[in-house]
Amino acid sequence: MGDEASLSHFTVVSEAWRQKPEAGQMQSAIVSLKVWETGSEAALRTLIAVARSEGLDVVGPAETYATDPLEPQQSGPFAYDFQVTDFDPDAED
């Protein structure tokens, strides 16, 4: 377990893909989460693990920001507020 004093708060955002119900089609999405972690690389690994558990492949590039927390620090690393926003990369603005 990590030492509580050594954790920092991050928000991580990246593009991801997931398999659509129609065979062979992929859906693009933006994924994000907030995390208390030991560093930015660990925060990115957490995003990748959570996304995979939800059937998404993070394809990056990822952006990691040191942010103010919405949840208090706990005794070890933890993630919260995982969000997925589907989008069509071919859609016109």
Secondary structure, 3 states (H helix, E strand, C coil): CCCHHHCEEEEEEEEEEEECCCCCCEEEEEEEEEEEECCHHHHHHHHHHHHHHCCEEECCCCEEEECCCCCCCCCCCEEEEEEEEEECCCCCC
